[in-house]
Amino acid sequence: MPEVKDGFARDFVEFADPAKPEEIFRCDLTWLTSYWSCIYGAGCCGIDADKPDAGCCSDGAYYSDEADELRTLEVAKRLTPDMWQFFDQAQPKKKSGQLRISEIGLDNDRKTRKVDDSCIFLNRKGYEAEGFTGNFGCVLHHLAQKEDIHFVDTKPDVCWQLPIRRSFETREFGDREISVTVIGEYERLAWGDGGAEFAWYCTANTEAHVGREPVYKSNSNELIALMGAPAYEELVKFCDARMEAIALLAKEQKKNSLPLFVIHPATAANQK
């Protein structure tokens, strides 16, 4: 099934941040109650047509700040040659040096280093070597599985956040300003001009809307990290109520009623 057209209308909910009542969360219920799921290794075509097995790891990950890079560097020190294809390439040139996992990208921003035209942390499909027992895909993801922790604690910020997007707005009311944190979908449009160049993108593809649970449940760890636990608990209440109402309408088969809820088109198409 084809990618659905972007830029469609969405349902949002707004509520005060329980931890900071003077600030507001604005959350995209259409996205958060969709059934998107990461299908890397199970149908993902990758953002570059010539590198389908690279998923969205073709260009490496841009760090959100210095702390993000330092945390990734510390995590990388826990990787071993048997699990990381590019272990040797990452080793410092001098004995006392740092791991060589970073480089300068566009606009002089720092990012994970590219090796063989993709991220240094991406084990390539089909790679074999003596003593290597790792799987293809992100070795930082594999490390989290090995250590029985969530990959929020091992991957660069952008890697564990995607395809959830957190952005910030300011509203003016006279002389007063209110901070608004927006939680939504990192859709193709959010990438700007670069997004149009992607050969394939998962959030709007029906093939990826095959989750067993809606996004607000399947990505709870990521949302808690982005919002804080109190705000996430508030979000769950709104999402649960929405899911119950949608189910009730479907049960009563009110096909001629007004469209009270905007269902994500990719989820809707997959459920037909």
Secondary structure as UniProt FT lines:
FT   STRAND          12..17
FT   TURN            18..19
FT   STRAND          20..28
FT   HELIX           29..32
FT   TURN            40..43
FT   TURN            49..50
FT   HELIX           52..54
FT   TURN            55..56
FT   HELIX           66..76
FT   TURN            77..78
FT   TURN            81..83
FT   TURN            85..86
FT   HELIX           87..90
FT   TURN            95..96
FT   STRAND          102..104
FT   HELIX           106..108
FT   STRAND          110..112
FT   STRAND          114..115
FT   TURN            116..117
FT   STRAND          118..119
FT   TURN            120..121
FT   STRAND          122..123
FT   TURN            125..126
FT   TURN            130..131
FT   STRAND          137..138
FT   HELIX           139..146
FT   TURN            147..148
FT   HELIX           151..153
FT   HELIX           157..161
FT   TURN            162..163
FT   STRAND          164..173
FT   TURN            174..175
FT   STRAND          176..185
FT   HELIX           188..197
FT   TURN            203..204
FT   HELIX           206..208
FT   HELIX           215..218
FT   HELIX           220..227
FT   HELIX           229..252
FT   TURN            255..256
FT   HELIX           265..270
//
